Amino acid sequence: MRCIFCKTKTTFFRKSCPACAKVVAIVDKAGGQVGLGDLVDLFVAEGLTREQVDTVLDAELGGEPTIRDRLTAQMANALMLGLGMPGRQSPADVQRIRLAAVSGGGEGTWSGGEKPPAA
């Protein structure tokens, strides 16, 4: 069996390796309750590397939004609520915006070094 996140070998009954399982557990436990700096500190305290964390946060499983999309939606909603606006950003919205930006197909998006599209 292989880890669903990093594709390394794992035991027959596990879907993820111990390192990836730690990342998921930390995000599930503290993702919406702590700031990004504190979340990074939790990853470091567990001995996780940036590559291990990025692999899990950016894993696209079955076309669903990534964990990073979920965290971004939570952060955007907290910011909007703090500004007195309704927070309505869903992880699927973040995924749609991210994919449009990556493919260059989103209206009003351009890559670094390029000039913005003419209005």
CYANA upper distance limits for C-alpha pairs under 8 A (distance plus 0.5 A):
  1 MET  CA      9 LYS  CA      6.51
  1 MET  CA     10 THR  CA      6.15
  1 MET  CA     11 THR  CA      6.63
  1 MET  CA     12 PHE  CA      5.71
  1 MET  CA     13 PHE  CA      8.34
  1 MET  CA     14 ARG  CA      8.10
  1 MET  CA     15 LYS  CA      8.06
  2 ARG  CA      7 LYS  CA      5.56
  2 ARG  CA      8 THR  CA      5.88
  2 ARG  CA      9 LYS  CA      5.02
  2 ARG  CA     10 THR  CA      5.87
  2 ARG  CA     11 THR  CA      8.35
  2 ARG  CA     15 LYS  CA      7.52
  2 ARG  CA     16 SER  CA      7.70
  2 ARG  CA     17 CYS  CA      8.50
  3 CYS  CA      7 LYS  CA      5.07
  3 CYS  CA      8 THR  CA      5.94
  3 CYS  CA      9 LYS  CA      6.76
  3 CYS  CA     10 THR  CA      6.52
  3 CYS  CA     14 ARG  CA      8.11
  3 CYS  CA     15 LYS  CA      5.93
  3 CYS  CA     16 SER  CA      4.59
  3 CYS  CA     17 CYS  CA      5.95
  4 ILE  CA     15 LYS  CA      6.45
  4 ILE  CA     16 SER  CA      6.16
  4 ILE  CA     61 LEU  CA      8.33
  5 PHE  CA     16 SER  CA      7.20
  5 PHE  CA     20 CYS  CA      7.34
  5 PHE  CA     55 THR  CA      7.06
  5 PHE  CA     56 VAL  CA      6.04
  5 PHE  CA     59 ALA  CA      6.37
  6 CYS  CA     20 CYS  CA      8.01
  6 CYS  CA     52 GLN  CA      8.41
  6 CYS  CA     55 THR  CA      6.81
  6 CYS  CA     56 VAL  CA      7.69
  8 THR  CA     17 CYS  CA      7.70
  9 LYS  CA     17 CYS  CA      7.97
 10 THR  CA     14 ARG  CA      6.94
 10 THR  CA     15 LYS  CA      8.05
 10 THR  CA     16 SER  CA      7.27
 10 THR  CA     17 CYS  CA      6.05
 16 SER  CA     20 CYS  CA      6.56
 16 SER  CA     21 ALA  CA      6.39
 17 CYS  CA     21 ALA  CA      6.57
 18 PRO  CA     22 LYS  CA      6.69
 19 ALA  CA     23 VAL  CA      7.07
 19 ALA  CA     48 LEU  CA      7.55
 19 ALA  CA     52 GLN  CA      7.65
 20 CYS  CA     24 VAL  CA      6.87
 20 CYS  CA     52 GLN  CA      7.41
 20 CYS  CA     53 VAL  CA      7.94
 20 CYS  CA     56 VAL  CA      6.70
 21 ALA  CA     25 ALA  CA      6.58
 22 LYS  CA     26 ILE  CA      6.61
 22 LYS  CA     46 GLU  CA      8.36
 23 VAL  CA     27 VAL  CA      6.74
 23 VAL  CA     43 PHE  CA      7.60
 23 VAL  CA     48 LEU  CA      8.40
 23 VAL  CA     53 VAL  CA      6.72
 23 VAL  CA     56 VAL  CA      7.50
 24 VAL  CA     28 ASP  CA      6.51
 24 VAL  CA     56 VAL  CA      7.99
 25 ALA  CA     29 LYS  CA      6.49
 26 ILE  CA     30 ALA  CA      6.36
 26 ILE  CA     31 GLY  CA      7.51
 26 ILE  CA     39 LEU  CA      8.42
 26 ILE  CA     42 LEU  CA      7.80
 26 ILE  CA     43 PHE  CA      7.97
 27 VAL  CA     31 GLY  CA      4.81
 27 VAL  CA     32 GLY  CA      8.38
 27 VAL  CA     39 LEU  CA      8.25
 30 ALA  CA     34 VAL  CA      6.39
 30 ALA  CA     39 LEU  CA      7.72
 31 GLY  CA     35 GLY  CA      8.44
 31 GLY  CA     39 LEU  CA      7.43
 31 GLY  CA     71 LEU  CA      7.28
 32 GLY  CA     71 LEU  CA      7.67
 32 GLY  CA     74 GLN  CA      6.98
 32 GLY  CA     75 MET  CA      8.28
 34 VAL  CA     38 ASP  CA      6.44
 34 VAL  CA     39 LEU  CA      6.84
 35 GLY  CA     39 LEU  CA      6.71
 36 LEU  CA     40 VAL  CA      6.69
 37 GLY  CA     41 ASP  CA      6.80
 38 ASP  CA     42 LEU  CA      6.78
 39 LEU  CA     43 PHE  CA      6.93
 40 VAL  CA     44 VAL  CA      6.74
 41 ASP  CA     45 ALA  CA      6.54
 42 LEU  CA     46 GLU  CA      6.88
 43 PHE  CA     47 GLY  CA      7.04
 43 PHE  CA     48 LEU  CA      5.98
 43 PHE  CA     49 THR  CA      8.23
 43 PHE  CA     53 VAL  CA      8.17
 44 VAL  CA     48 LEU  CA      6.10
 44 VAL  CA     49 THR  CA      7.69
 48 LEU  CA     52 GLN  CA      6.86
 48 LEU  CA     53 VAL  CA      7.32
 49 THR  CA     53 VAL  CA      6.88
 50 ARG  CA     54 ASP  CA      6.47
 51 GLU  CA     55 THR  CA      6.50
 52 GLN  CA     56 VAL  CA      7.07
 53 VAL  CA     57 LEU  CA      6.61
 54 ASP  CA     58 ASP  CA      6.35
 55 THR  CA     59 ALA  CA      6.52
 56 VAL  CA     67 ILE  CA      7.96
 57 LEU  CA     66 THR  CA      6.74
 57 LEU  CA     67 ILE  CA      5.36
 57 LEU  CA     68 ARG  CA      5.41
 58 ASP  CA     66 THR  CA      6.09
 58 ASP  CA     67 ILE  CA      7.13
 58 ASP  CA     68 ARG  CA      6.61
 59 ALA  CA     66 THR  CA      6.33
 59 ALA  CA     67 ILE  CA      7.99
 60 GLU  CA     64 GLU  CA      6.73
 60 GLU  CA     65 PRO  CA      7.07
 60 GLU  CA     66 THR  CA      5.89
 61 LEU  CA     65 PRO  CA      8.37
 61 LEU  CA     66 THR  CA      7.97
 64 GLU  CA     92 ALA  CA      8.18
 65 PRO  CA     69 ASP  CA      6.29
 65 PRO  CA     70 ARG  CA      7.45
 65 PRO  CA     91 PRO  CA      6.40
 65 PRO  CA     92 ALA  CA      6.25
 65 PRO  CA     94 VAL  CA      8.35
 65 PRO  CA     95 GLN  CA      6.05
 66 THR  CA     70 ARG  CA      6.98
 66 THR  CA     91 PRO  CA      8.37
 66 THR  CA     95 GLN  CA      7.98
 67 ILE  CA     71 LEU  CA      6.77
 68 ARG  CA     72 THR  CA      6.53
 69 ASP  CA     73 ALA  CA      6.66
 69 ASP  CA     91 PRO  CA      5.67
 69 ASP  CA     92 ALA  CA      8.08
 69 ASP  CA     94 VAL  CA      6.08
 69 ASP  CA     95 GLN  CA      6.45
 70 ARG  CA     74 GLN  CA      6.81
 70 ARG  CA     90 SER  CA      7.93
 70 ARG  CA     91 PRO  CA      5.18
 70 ARG  CA     94 VAL  CA      8.28
 71 LEU  CA     75 MET  CA      6.65
 71 LEU  CA     91 PRO  CA      8.42
 72 THR  CA     76 ALA  CA      6.56
 72 THR  CA     91 PRO  CA      7.99
 72 THR  CA     94 VAL  CA      7.63
 73 ALA  CA     77 ASN  CA      6.58
 73 ALA  CA     89 GLN  CA      5.86
 73 ALA  CA     90 SER  CA      6.06
 73 ALA  CA     91 PRO  CA      5.89
 73 ALA  CA     94 VAL  CA      6.88
 74 GLN  CA     78 ALA  CA      6.64
 74 GLN  CA     89 GLN  CA      8.17
 74 GLN  CA     90 SER  CA      8.49
 75 MET  CA     79 LEU  CA      6.70
 76 ALA  CA     80 MET  CA      6.62
 76 ALA  CA     87 GLY  CA      7.72
 76 ALA  CA     89 GLN  CA      7.27
 77 ASN  CA     81 LEU  CA      6.51
 77 ASN  CA     86 PRO  CA      8.04
 77 ASN  CA     87 GLY  CA      4.63
 77 ASN  CA     88 ARG  CA      6.88
 77 ASN  CA     89 GLN  CA      6.56
 78 ALA  CA     82 GLY  CA      6.56
 78 ALA  CA     87 GLY  CA      7.41
 79 LEU  CA     83 LEU  CA      6.85
 79 LEU  CA     87 GLY  CA      8.42
 80 MET  CA     84 GLY  CA      6.90
 80 MET  CA     85 MET  CA      5.57
 80 MET  CA     86 PRO  CA      6.76
 80 MET  CA     87 GLY  CA      5.83
 81 LEU  CA     85 MET  CA      5.64
 81 LEU  CA     86 PRO  CA      6.24
 81 LEU  CA     87 GLY  CA      6.15
 89 GLN  CA     93 ASP  CA      6.69
 89 GLN  CA     94 VAL  CA      7.65
 90 SER  CA     94 VAL  CA      7.01
 91 PRO  CA     95 GLN  CA      6.67
 92 ALA  CA     96 ARG  CA      6.64
 93 ASP  CA     97 ILE  CA      6.77
 94 VAL  CA     98 ARG  CA      6.52
 95 GLN  CA     99 LEU  CA      6.55
 96 ARG  CA    100 ALA  CA      6.66
 97 ILE  CA    101 ALA  CA      6.63
 97 ILE  CA    106 GLY  CA      8.05
 98 ARG  CA    102 VAL  CA      6.66
 99 LEU  CA    103 SER  CA      6.58
100 ALA  CA    104 GLY  CA      6.44
100 ALA  CA    105 GLY  CA      5.74
100 ALA  CA    106 GLY  CA      5.08
101 ALA  CA    105 GLY  CA      7.16
101 ALA  CA    106 GLY  CA      6.15
101 ALA  CA    109 THR  CA      6.68
101 ALA  CA    110 TRP  CA      8.34
104 GLY  CA    109 THR  CA      6.96
104 GLY  CA    110 TRP  CA      7.25
104 GLY  CA    111 SER  CA      8.39
105 GLY  CA    109 THR  CA      8.11
108 GLY  CA    116 PRO  CA      8.12
108 GLY  CA    117 PRO  CA      7.27
109 THR  CA    116 PRO  CA      8.18
109 THR  CA    117 PRO  CA      8.48
110 TRP  CA    114 GLU  CA      6.99
110 TRP  CA    115 LYS  CA      7.98
110 TRP  CA    116 PRO  CA      6.74
110 TRP  CA    117 PRO  CA      7.96
